Amino acid sequence: MNYKIVFQTLGKILLVEAALLILPLIVSLIYHEMEVILPFITTSGILLICGLLLVKLLKTTNNNYFPKEAFAIVSLSWILVSIFGCLPFILSGAINNFFDAFFESASGFSTTGATVISDIESLSKGLLFWRSFSQWLGGMGILVFVLAILPNVDPRSMYILKAESPGPKVGKLVSKVKVTAIILYLIYIVLTLILTILLKTSGLPLYDSILHALSVAGTGGFSIKNTSIMAYQNIPAEIIITVFMLLFAINFNLYYYILIGQGKQILKNEELRLFLIIVIISTLIIAINIMKLYGNFRNSLHHSFFQVASIISTTGMTSTDFNIWPSLSKWILIILMITGGCAGSTCGGIKLSRVIILGKTIKNEVKYSLHPNQVITTKFEHKRVEEDVLRGVVSFIIAYLFIVILGTLLISFENIDILSSFTAVLTCISNVGPGLNLVGPMENFAFFSNFSKLILSIIMLAGRLEIFPILILFTPRLWKRV
């Protein structure tokens, strides 16, 4: 382990976070919120001091790093950014408990959208902006952002991109890692700006439009209203958000194909086809199932489409209280929580690419059982899936299920009902936000103990980083000097 390069890189990340806090500080100045101006300045100052100490005191001529350094940088940076990110909540007095503040911060950066705050509308404009902005940063990835803005990015930074990016396999869009990061963020920024403009034209105030666009882009789901987007009673805005939740759940590589004039590649994409089929079928089944609750098919279709888009994209915004829906509809939402959207997007969950690969692997195993001498290969997107990718897919799904089971057992010590415990862990590891029963769309996570909040916070970060970067931290071999 090259400790110096790890902690020096962490120092640079803390400096970036210190600079990013200028934005919520500006918002607070605009709205004359004196009670949060000092907390933002103090937090930024603490980050600046810690970042400079790590960068200056740990200078090294050995700038080489490999996968284990990359995993350490990614996992530690997300934990540190979440810890420092919770300071404005504590210093402003908005949240007095560290575990609550850490939960809220981790929920933001991991793009989960679960909250412990009962009265969201009581928060200052600056803190509300910080919550939504943290989700926007976490959506594309904090480290991807750093790679995009820092000069002299080393080619080995591909290890970082792979460790942070969602999906079974990550590749560069172009030959240089830095250019890949810039392209991804430019697409991300343009889509966010378009969404902001459309929400403003639909009738939402500019401030509300910006913050909801940031949350939707990161598929995080934090709203500035206690009852989420339903508070506005604005159907055009809900339709716009529905469409963009789906757009942000699609692999960003497909948008790059459009930019370079290879739009036909989109039509050949297996994952996108499955994604659209699941959305259509789930929407229709739920719409029929809940029609009695909303009086007619048009209203039920609207709420069904919004919630299907919200859950499969793991955004977690709500247009209605789906806690009152029939069991069939709830189970469909639970399945969508597990699968999530497409790899290479800002959403969470297992990802449909892994579901496809696993399905084909099972199918091929059945064929192999019938014809042991036949050579059978698994193909995805018309390419042979390598053994290491197959192993990674199976390992990820096993680890995902293991954490869901273990997490549910750990928070079950609080003696709450099994559906609340199970969906609380499920919604956190898939970075969705709302669950069912006590953690439903109209509820929050404030009733959990500090122990459970800490467990759920770690699970949220593990889910965003696709589990292994967090698990690797607990491997003694990672910390050995070589």
Secondary structure as a PSIPRED ss2 file (coil, helix, strand):
# PSIPRED VFORMAT (PSIPRED V4.0)

   1 M C   1.000  0.000  0.000
   2 N C   1.000  0.000  0.000
   3 Y H   0.000  1.000  0.000
   4 K H   0.000  1.000  0.000
   5 I H   0.000  1.000  0.000
   6 V H   0.000  1.000  0.000
   7 F H   0.000  1.000  0.000
   8 Q H   0.000  1.000  0.000
   9 T H   0.000  1.000  0.000
  10 L H   0.000  1.000  0.000
  11 G H   0.000  1.000  0.000
  12 K H   0.000  1.000  0.000
  13 I H   0.000  1.000  0.000
  14 L H   0.000  1.000  0.000
  15 L H   0.000  1.000  0.000
  16 V H   0.000  1.000  0.000
  17 E H   0.000  1.000  0.000
  18 A H   0.000  1.000  0.000
  19 A H   0.000  1.000  0.000
  20 L H   0.000  1.000  0.000
  21 L C   1.000  0.000  0.000
  22 I H   0.000  1.000  0.000
  23 L H   0.000  1.000  0.000
  24 P H   0.000  1.000  0.000
  25 L H   0.000  1.000  0.000
  26 I H   0.000  1.000  0.000
  27 V H   0.000  1.000  0.000
  28 S H   0.000  1.000  0.000
  29 L H   0.000  1.000  0.000
  30 I H   0.000  1.000  0.000
  31 Y C   1.000  0.000  0.000
  32 H C   1.000  0.000  0.000
  33 E C   1.000  0.000  0.000
  34 M H   0.000  1.000  0.000
  35 E H   0.000  1.000  0.000
  36 V H   0.000  1.000  0.000
  37 I H   0.000  1.000  0.000
  38 L H   0.000  1.000  0.000
  39 P H   0.000  1.000  0.000
  40 F H   0.000  1.000  0.000
  41 I H   0.000  1.000  0.000
  42 T H   0.000  1.000  0.000
  43 T H   0.000  1.000  0.000
  44 S H   0.000  1.000  0.000
  45 G H   0.000  1.000  0.000
  46 I H   0.000  1.000  0.000
  47 L H   0.000  1.000  0.000
  48 L H   0.000  1.000  0.000
  49 I H   0.000  1.000  0.000
  50 C H   0.000  1.000  0.000
  51 G H   0.000  1.000  0.000
  52 L H   0.000  1.000  0.000
  53 L H   0.000  1.000  0.000
  54 L H   0.000  1.000  0.000
  55 V H   0.000  1.000  0.000
  56 K H   0.000  1.000  0.000
  57 L H   0.000  1.000  0.000
  58 L C   1.000  0.000  0.000
  59 K C   1.000  0.000  0.000
  60 T C   1.000  0.000  0.000
  61 T C   1.000  0.000  0.000
  62 N C   1.000  0.000  0.000
  63 N C   1.000  0.000  0.000
  64 N C   1.000  0.000  0.000
  65 Y C   1.000  0.000  0.000
  66 F C   1.000  0.000  0.000
  67 P H   0.000  1.000  0.000
  68 K H   0.000  1.000  0.000
  69 E H   0.000  1.000  0.000
  70 A H   0.000  1.000  0.000
  71 F H   0.000  1.000  0.000
  72 A H   0.000  1.000  0.000
  73 I H   0.000  1.000  0.000
  74 V H   0.000  1.000  0.000
  75 S H   0.000  1.000  0.000
  76 L H   0.000  1.000  0.000
  77 S H   0.000  1.000  0.000
  78 W H   0.000  1.000  0.000
  79 I H   0.000  1.000  0.000
  80 L H   0.000  1.000  0.000
  81 V H   0.000  1.000  0.000
  82 S H   0.000  1.000  0.000
  83 I H   0.000  1.000  0.000
  84 F H   0.000  1.000  0.000
  85 G H   0.000  1.000  0.000
  86 C C   1.000  0.000  0.000
  87 L H   0.000  1.000  0.000
  88 P H   0.000  1.000  0.000
  89 F H   0.000  1.000  0.000
  90 I H   0.000  1.000  0.000
  91 L H   0.000  1.000  0.000
  92 S C   1.000  0.000  0.000
  93 G C   1.000  0.000  0.000
  94 A C   1.000  0.000  0.000
  95 I C   1.000  0.000  0.000
  96 N C   1.000  0.000  0.000
  97 N C   1.000  0.000  0.000
  98 F H   0.000  1.000  0.000
  99 F H   0.000  1.000  0.000
 100 D H   0.000  1.000  0.000
 101 A H   0.000  1.000  0.000
 102 F H   0.000  1.000  0.000
 103 F H   0.000  1.000  0.000
 104 E H   0.000  1.000  0.000
 105 S H   0.000  1.000  0.000
 106 A H   0.000  1.000  0.000
 107 S H   0.000  1.000  0.000
 108 G H   0.000  1.000  0.000
 109 F H   0.000  1.000  0.000
 110 S C   1.000  0.000  0.000
 111 T C   1.000  0.000  0.000
 112 T C   1.000  0.000  0.000
 113 G C   1.000  0.000  0.000
 114 A C   1.000  0.000  0.000
 115 T C   1.000  0.000  0.000
 116 V C   1.000  0.000  0.000
 117 I C   1.000  0.000  0.000
 118 S C   1.000  0.000  0.000
 119 D C   1.000  0.000  0.000
 120 I H   0.000  1.000  0.000
 121 E H   0.000  1.000  0.000
 122 S H   0.000  1.000  0.000
 123 L C   1.000  0.000  0.000
 124 S C   1.000  0.000  0.000
 125 K H   0.000  1.000  0.000
 126 G H   0.000  1.000  0.000
 127 L H   0.000  1.000  0.000
 128 L H   0.000  1.000  0.000
 129 F H   0.000  1.000  0.000
 130 W H   0.000  1.000  0.000
 131 R H   0.000  1.000  0.000
 132 S H   0.000  1.000  0.000
 133 F H   0.000  1.000  0.000
 134 S H   0.000  1.000  0.000
 135 Q H   0.000  1.000  0.000
 136 W H   0.000  1.000  0.000
 137 L H   0.000  1.000  0.000
 138 G H   0.000  1.000  0.000
 139 G H   0.000  1.000  0.000
 140 M H   0.000  1.000  0.000
 141 G C   1.000  0.000  0.000
 142 I H   0.000  1.000  0.000
 143 L H   0.000  1.000  0.000
 144 V H   0.000  1.000  0.000
 145 F H   0.000  1.000  0.000
 146 V H   0.000  1.000  0.000
 147 L H   0.000  1.000  0.000
 148 A H   0.000  1.000  0.000
 149 I H   0.000  1.000  0.000
 150 L C   1.000  0.000  0.000
 151 P C   1.000  0.000  0.000
 152 N C   1.000  0.000  0.000
 153 V C   1.000  0.000  0.000
 154 D C   1.000  0.000  0.000
 155 P H   0.000  1.000  0.000
 156 R H   0.000  1.000  0.000
 157 S H   0.000  1.000  0.000
 158 M H   0.000  1.000  0.000
 159 Y H   0.000  1.000  0.000
 160 I H   0.000  1.000  0.000
 161 L H   0.000  1.000  0.000
 162 K H   0.000  1.000  0.000
 163 A H   0.000  1.000  0.000
 164 E H   0.000  1.000  0.000
 165 S C   1.000  0.000  0.000
 166 P C   1.000  0.000  0.000
 167 G C   1.000  0.000  0.000
 168 P C   1.000  0.000  0.000
 169 K C   1.000  0.000  0.000
 170 V C   1.000  0.000  0.000
 171 G C   1.000  0.000  0.000
 172 K C   1.000  0.000  0.000
 173 L C   1.000  0.000  0.000
 174 V C   1.000  0.000  0.000
 175 S C   1.000  0.000  0.000
 176 K C   1.000  0.000  0.000
 177 V H   0.000  1.000  0.000
 178 K H   0.000  1.000  0.000
 179 V H   0.000  1.000  0.000
 180 T H   0.000  1.000  0.000
 181 A H   0.000  1.000  0.000
 182 I H   0.000  1.000  0.000
 183 I H   0.000  1.000  0.000
 184 L H   0.000  1.000  0.000
 185 Y H   0.000  1.000  0.000
 186 L H   0.000  1.000  0.000
 187 I H   0.000  1.000  0.000
 188 Y H   0.000  1.000  0.000
 189 I H   0.000  1.000  0.000
 190 V H   0.000  1.000  0.000
 191 L H   0.000  1.000  0.000
 192 T H   0.000  1.000  0.000
 193 L H   0.000  1.000  0.000
 194 I H   0.000  1.000  0.000
 195 L H   0.000  1.000  0.000
 196 T H   0.000  1.000  0.000
 197 I H   0.000  1.000  0.000
 198 L H   0.000  1.000  0.000
 199 L H   0.000  1.000  0.000
 200 K H   0.000  1.000  0.000
 201 T H   0.000  1.000  0.000
 202 S C   1.000  0.000  0.000
 203 G C   1.000  0.000  0.000
 204 L C   1.000  0.000  0.000
 205 P C   1.000  0.000  0.000
 206 L H   0.000  1.000  0.000
 207 Y H   0.000  1.000  0.000
 208 D H   0.000  1.000  0.000
 209 S H   0.000  1.000  0.000
 210 I H   0.000  1.000  0.000
 211 L H   0.000  1.000  0.000
 212 H H   0.000  1.000  0.000
 213 A H   0.000  1.000  0.000
 214 L H   0.000  1.000  0.000
 215 S H   0.000  1.000  0.000
 216 V H   0.000  1.000  0.000
 217 A H   0.000  1.000  0.000
 218 G C   1.000  0.000  0.000
 219 T C   1.000  0.000  0.000
 220 G C   1.000  0.000  0.000
 221 G C   1.000  0.000  0.000
 222 F C   1.000  0.000  0.000
 223 S C   1.000  0.000  0.000
 224 I C   1.000  0.000  0.000
 225 K C   1.000  0.000  0.000
 226 N C   1.000  0.000  0.000
 227 T C   1.000  0.000  0.000
 228 S H   0.000  1.000  0.000
 229 I H   0.000  1.000  0.000
 230 M H   0.000  1.000  0.000
 231 A H   0.000  1.000  0.000
 232 Y H   0.000  1.000  0.000
 233 Q C   1.000  0.000  0.000
 234 N C   1.000  0.000  0.000
 235 I H   0.000  1.000  0.000
 236 P H   0.000  1.000  0.000
 237 A H   0.000  1.000  0.000
 238 E H   0.000  1.000  0.000
 239 I H   0.000  1.000  0.000
 240 I H   0.000  1.000  0.000
 241 I H   0.000  1.000  0.000
 242 T H   0.000  1.000  0.000
 243 V H   0.000  1.000  0.000
 244 F H   0.000  1.000  0.000
 245 M H   0.000  1.000  0.000
 246 L H   0.000  1.000  0.000
 247 L H   0.000  1.000  0.000
 248 F H   0.000  1.000  0.000
 249 A C   1.000  0.000  0.000
 250 I C   1.000  0.000  0.000
 251 N C   1.000  0.000  0.000
 252 F H   0.000  1.000  0.000
 253 N H   0.000  1.000  0.000
 254 L H   0.000  1.000  0.000
 255 Y H   0.000  1.000  0.000
 256 Y H   0.000  1.000  0.000
 257 Y H   0.000  1.000  0.000
 258 I H   0.000  1.000  0.000
 259 L H   0.000  1.000  0.000
 260 I C   1.000  0.000  0.000
 261 G C   1.000  0.000  0.000
 262 Q C   1.000  0.000  0.000
 263 G C   1.000  0.000  0.000
 264 K H   0.000  1.000  0.000
 265 Q H   0.000  1.000  0.000
 266 I H   0.000  1.000  0.000
 267 L H   0.000  1.000  0.000
 268 K C   1.000  0.000  0.000
 269 N C   1.000  0.000  0.000
 270 E H   0.000  1.000  0.000
 271 E H   0.000  1.000  0.000
 272 L H   0.000  1.000  0.000
 273 R H   0.000  1.000  0.000
 274 L H   0.000  1.000  0.000
 275 F H   0.000  1.000  0.000
 276 L H   0.000  1.000  0.000
 277 I H   0.000  1.000  0.000
 278 I H   0.000  1.000  0.000
 279 V H   0.000  1.000  0.000
 280 I H   0.000  1.000  0.000
 281 I H   0.000  1.000  0.000
 282 S H   0.000  1.000  0.000
 283 T H   0.000  1.000  0.000
 284 L H   0.000  1.000  0.000
 285 I H   0.000  1.000  0.000
 286 I H   0.000  1.000  0.000
 287 A H   0.000  1.000  0.000
 288 I H   0.000  1.000  0.000
 289 N H   0.000  1.000  0.000
 290 I C   1.000  0.000  0.000
 291 M H   0.000  1.000  0.000
 292 K H   0.000  1.000  0.000
 293 L H   0.000  1.000  0.000
 294 Y H   0.000  1.000  0.000
 295 G C   1.000  0.000  0.000
 296 N C   1.000  0.000  0.000
 297 F H   0.000  1.000  0.000
 298 R H   0.000  1.000  0.000
 299 N H   0.000  1.000  0.000
 300 S H   0.000  1.000  0.000
 301 L H   0.000  1.000  0.000
 302 H H   0.000  1.000  0.000
 303 H H   0.000  1.000  0.000
 304 S H   0.000  1.000  0.000
 305 F H   0.000  1.000  0.000
 306 F H   0.000  1.000  0.000
 307 Q H   0.000  1.000  0.000
 308 V H   0.000  1.000  0.000
 309 A H   0.000  1.000  0.000
 310 S H   0.000  1.000  0.000
 311 I H   0.000  1.000  0.000
 312 I H   0.000  1.000  0.000
 313 S C   1.000  0.000  0.000
 314 T C   1.000  0.000  0.000
 315 T C   1.000  0.000  0.000
 316 G C   1.000  0.000  0.000
 317 M C   1.000  0.000  0.000
 318 T C   1.000  0.000  0.000
 319 S C   1.000  0.000  0.000
 320 T C   1.000  0.000  0.000
 321 D C   1.000  0.000  0.000
 322 F H   0.000  1.000  0.000
 323 N H   0.000  1.000  0.000
 324 I H   0.000  1.000  0.000
 325 W C   1.000  0.000  0.000
 326 P C   1.000  0.000  0.000
 327 S H   0.000  1.000  0.000
 328 L H   0.000  1.000  0.000
 329 S H   0.000  1.000  0.000
 330 K H   0.000  1.000  0.000
 331 W H   0.000  1.000  0.000
 332 I H   0.000  1.000  0.000
 333 L H   0.000  1.000  0.000
 334 I H   0.000  1.000  0.000
 335 I H   0.000  1.000  0.000
 336 L H   0.000  1.000  0.000
 337 M H   0.000  1.000  0.000
 338 I H   0.000  1.000  0.000
 339 T H   0.000  1.000  0.000
 340 G C   1.000  0.000  0.000
 341 G C   1.000  0.000  0.000
 342 C C   1.000  0.000  0.000
 343 A C   1.000  0.000  0.000
 344 G C   1.000  0.000  0.000
 345 S C   1.000  0.000  0.000
 346 T C   1.000  0.000  0.000
 347 C C   1.000  0.000  0.000
 348 G C   1.000  0.000  0.000
 349 G C   1.000  0.000  0.000
 350 I C   1.000  0.000  0.000
 351 K C   1.000  0.000  0.000
 352 L H   0.000  1.000  0.000
 353 S H   0.000  1.000  0.000
 354 R H   0.000  1.000  0.000
 355 V H   0.000  1.000  0.000
 356 I H   0.000  1.000  0.000
 357 I H   0.000  1.000  0.000
 358 L H   0.000  1.000  0.000
 359 G H   0.000  1.000  0.000
 360 K H   0.000  1.000  0.000
 361 T H   0.000  1.000  0.000
 362 I H   0.000  1.000  0.000
 363 K H   0.000  1.000  0.000
 364 N H   0.000  1.000  0.000
 365 E H   0.000  1.000  0.000
 366 V H   0.000  1.000  0.000
 367 K H   0.000  1.000  0.000
 368 Y H   0.000  1.000  0.000
 369 S H   0.000  1.000  0.000
 370 L H   0.000  1.000  0.000
 371 H C   1.000  0.000  0.000
 372 P C   1.000  0.000  0.000
 373 N C   1.000  0.000  0.000
 374 Q C   1.000  0.000  0.000
 375 V C   1.000  0.000  0.000
 376 I C   1.000  0.000  0.000
 377 T C   1.000  0.000  0.000
 378 T C   1.000  0.000  0.000
 379 K E   0.000  0.000  1.000
 380 F E   0.000  0.000  1.000
 381 E C   1.000  0.000  0.000
 382 H C   1.000  0.000  0.000
 383 K E   0.000  0.000  1.000
 384 R E   0.000  0.000  1.000
 385 V C   1.000  0.000  0.000
 386 E C   1.000  0.000  0.000
 387 E H   0.000  1.000  0.000
 388 D H   0.000  1.000  0.000
 389 V H   0.000  1.000  0.000
 390 L H   0.000  1.000  0.000
 391 R H   0.000  1.000  0.000
 392 G H   0.000  1.000  0.000
 393 V H   0.000  1.000  0.000
 394 V H   0.000  1.000  0.000
 395 S H   0.000  1.000  0.000
 396 F H   0.000  1.000  0.000
 397 I H   0.000  1.000  0.000
 398 I H   0.000  1.000  0.000
 399 A H   0.000  1.000  0.000
 400 Y H   0.000  1.000  0.000
 401 L H   0.000  1.000  0.000
 402 F H   0.000  1.000  0.000
 403 I H   0.000  1.000  0.000
 404 V H   0.000  1.000  0.000
 405 I H   0.000  1.000  0.000
 406 L H   0.000  1.000  0.000
 407 G H   0.000  1.000  0.000
 408 T H   0.000  1.000  0.000
 409 L H   0.000  1.000  0.000
 410 L H   0.000  1.000  0.000
 411 I H   0.000  1.000  0.000
 412 S H   0.000  1.000  0.000
 413 F H   0.000  1.000  0.000
 414 E H   0.000  1.000  0.000
 415 N C   1.000  0.000  0.000
 416 I C   1.000  0.000  0.000
 417 D C   1.000  0.000  0.000
 418 I H   0.000  1.000  0.000
 419 L H   0.000  1.000  0.000
 420 S H   0.000  1.000  0.000
 421 S H   0.000  1.000  0.000
 422 F H   0.000  1.000  0.000
 423 T H   0.000  1.000  0.000
 424 A H   0.000  1.000  0.000
 425 V H   0.000  1.000  0.000
 426 L H   0.000  1.000  0.000
 427 T H   0.000  1.000  0.000
 428 C H   0.000  1.000  0.000
 429 I H   0.000  1.000  0.000
 430 S C   1.000  0.000  0.000
 431 N C   1.000  0.000  0.000
 432 V C   1.000  0.000  0.000
 433 G C   1.000  0.000  0.000
 434 P C   1.000  0.000  0.000
 435 G C   1.000  0.000  0.000
 436 L C   1.000  0.000  0.000
 437 N H   0.000  1.000  0.000
 438 L H   0.000  1.000  0.000
 439 V H   0.000  1.000  0.000
 440 G C   1.000  0.000  0.000
 441 P C   1.000  0.000  0.000
 442 M C   1.000  0.000  0.000
 443 E C   1.000  0.000  0.000
 444 N C   1.000  0.000  0.000
 445 F C   1.000  0.000  0.000
 446 A C   1.000  0.000  0.000
 447 F C   1.000  0.000  0.000
 448 F C   1.000  0.000  0.000
 449 S C   1.000  0.000  0.000
 450 N H   0.000  1.000  0.000
 451 F H   0.000  1.000  0.000
 452 S H   0.000  1.000  0.000
 453 K H   0.000  1.000  0.000
 454 L H   0.000  1.000  0.000
 455 I H   0.000  1.000  0.000
 456 L H   0.000  1.000  0.000
 457 S H   0.000  1.000  0.000
 458 I H   0.000  1.000  0.000
 459 I H   0.000  1.000  0.000
 460 M H   0.000  1.000  0.000
 461 L H   0.000  1.000  0.000
 462 A H   0.000  1.000  0.000
 463 G H   0.000  1.000  0.000
 464 R H   0.000  1.000  0.000
 465 L C   1.000  0.000  0.000
 466 E C   1.000  0.000  0.000
 467 I C   1.000  0.000  0.000
 468 F H   0.000  1.000  0.000
 469 P H   0.000  1.000  0.000
 470 I H   0.000  1.000  0.000
 471 L H   0.000  1.000  0.000
 472 I H   0.000  1.000  0.000
 473 L C   1.000  0.000  0.000
 474 F C   1.000  0.000  0.000
 475 T C   1.000  0.000  0.000
 476 P H   0.000  1.000  0.000
 477 R H   0.000  1.000  0.000
 478 L H   0.000  1.000  0.000
 479 W H   0.000  1.000  0.000
 480 K C   1.000  0.000  0.000
 481 R C   1.000  0.000  0.000
 482 V C   1.000  0.000  0.000
